[in-house]
Amino acid sequence: MTAPPGSPGDELRAYYGCQQVESRTGLRVVAAFDSDGRPTGQVAFDADEFCDWLDDLYEEGDD
C-alpha cells in the first residue's frame, strides 16, 4: 500500500531511502521535494554522477 502524496512519513521514507542508496552506490543523494517544498518520500541524485557510476559498474563486469 502506498501513502498519499504529502503524507507525514514522506520525510522519513526519503531519509532512509537516501541512506540506502548512498550505502549501495556511494553516490551523494538528497531528499526530493515537490513544488510546494514538501518532501515527496523519494530521493534525488546528480544524473551525471549516476551515469558515471553505471559506466564504472559495466566496466567491472567486462573483466
Buried (B, 14 or more C-beta within 10 A) or exposed (E): EEEEEEBEEBBEBBBEBBEEBBEEBEBEBEBBBEEEEEBBBBBBBEEEBBEEBEEEEEEEEEE
